[in-house]
C-alpha cells in the first residue's frame, strides 16, 4: 500500500512491509540490497531511505556492542587497579574470546538468531567468565592450588558470600 505523506517537511511515499516467518535482519539486508540496486535509477532530487524497526534494531545492536566493548575496557582498567599490574588483567581478558566463541557456538547449534536478549546474555556471560578468571588468577598469585582449597574446612566465621568447594 503506497501513501503520500510528509516527513520532515518533505513529501514521501511510505511503503509498508511486514516480516513473517523470517528474522528482521535477513529481510533488512535484502531490502537494503534492492534499494541500493535501484538507487541509480531514481530521478534527480529523489532519494530512498529505509526507516522503521530495522533502523531501531541496528541502533540497538550498535549500542549493545559498544557497551560490550566499553565494559571489557572498563573491567580491564579496574582489574589493573586491583592487581597493580598490567599483565595479570591482560591474562584475564584474553579468556574472553573463548567465552564469546562458546556463545556464538551455542547460538549456532540452537538455531537462535542474534537478538537483544542474546546480547544481554553475552554481556552477563562475559561478567561470569571474568569473575572465574579473576578468581583463578588470584589463587595463582597467592600460591594456593585447588587441592588445598578443596581440603580446607570452612570456619565458623565464614562470610555469607563464601561458598566452600566440596
N, C-alpha and C positions, 0 to 999 in steps of 0.2 A: 504494500500500500504506500503510495507516494503522496506526501503532503507538503505544500509550500508553506514555510514557516519563517520566523525570524530568530536569529541567534546573534547576539552582539551587534544589532542593528543591520546585519546583512541578511539578505534573503537566502534561505537554504531549502534544500529538498531533503526531507528526512526519509530514510528507508529503514524500516524496522525489520528485524530478523530475530527468530527465536532459535535457541540451541536446545535440541532434544536428542538424548542418547549419545552425545559426544561431549568432550570437555571443551570449555570455553577457550583455552589456549590454542588447541589444534584448529578450531574454527576461526579464531582470530588470525592465526598465521595464514590460513587460506584466503580470508577476506583481504588481509594486507597484501598478499601476493597478487590478487586480482586487481585491487585498487592501484598498486604500483605499476602493473602492466598496462592499465587503461589511462594512467595519468598523462601520458604523452599525447593522447588523442583529445584531450579536453580543449575547449575553446579558450582563447587568451583571456585572462582575468578570472577564470574559474579554477576552483581547487576542490579537492576531496579530502575530508577529514573523518577519520573513524573515531567515534565517541561512544560513550555508554559504559557498560560493565567491563568491557575489555580494557578501557583506559584506567578504570578503578583497580582492576586486578593487577595490571602492570605496575601501577604506582605502589600498590600494597607489597608486591614482591620486591620491588627496588628498596622500599623502606625496611622490610624484614631482613633482606640480605645485607643491607647496610648496617642494620642493628646487630646482626650476627658478627660481621667483621669488627665493628666497634667494640662489641662485648669481648671478643677474643683479645683485642689490643688492650683494653682496659684491664682485663683479668691478668694479662701478662705483666702489665706495669704494677698491679697490686701484688703479684707474687714476687716481683723483683724487690719491692719494698720489704716484703715479709722475709724472704730468704737472704736479702742483702747480697745478691749475686745475680749476674746476668745469665749464667749457664744453666742452673737448675730450672728456672722458669722456662727456658728455651726447650729443655728436655720434656717438661710437662706439656708445652704447647705442641711439640712435634707428634704427640699421640693423637691430636685432634683429627688429622686426616684419616686415620684408621677408623675412628668413630663415624666420621662423615661417610666413609666408604660403606660401613655397615648399614647406615641409614639408607643410602641410595640402593644398596643391595636388597634390603627388605622391602623398599617401595617397589622395586622391580619384580621381586618374587611374588608379592601380593597383588600386583597389577594396580597399585594405588597411584593416582596422579599427584603431582606436586601441588599442594594446596596450602592455605593459610594454617590449618591445624597441623599439617605435616611439618611446616616450617617452625611452628611454635614447639612441636615435639623435638625437632632437631636442635633448637636452641636449648631446651631443657636437657637433652642428651649430652650436649657439649658441656653443660654445667656439671652433670653427674660424672662424666669422664674426667673432667678437670679435677674434681674433688678426689677421685680414685687415684689419679696420677700424682696429685699433691700429697696424699697420704703415703703412697709408696716411696716417693722421693724423700719425704720427711723421715720415714723409717730407715731408709738407706743412709741418710745423713746422720742420724742418731746412732747408727751401728746396730740396730736391732734387726733380727731376722724373723721370719714368720713363725718358725718353730718356737722361738722364745715367747712370742706374743700368744700363741695358742696354749702354751703350757702355763701361762700366768693365770692366777685366780683373781677375779675382781675383788677389790677391797670393799669393806662395808661402807666406805666413804666415797664410793664411785659416784660421779655426777650422773644426773638423769639422762644426759645425751650420750653417755658411754655405753656401747653395746659390745660386750666381750665376744671374741671369736671362740667358737666351741666345736 
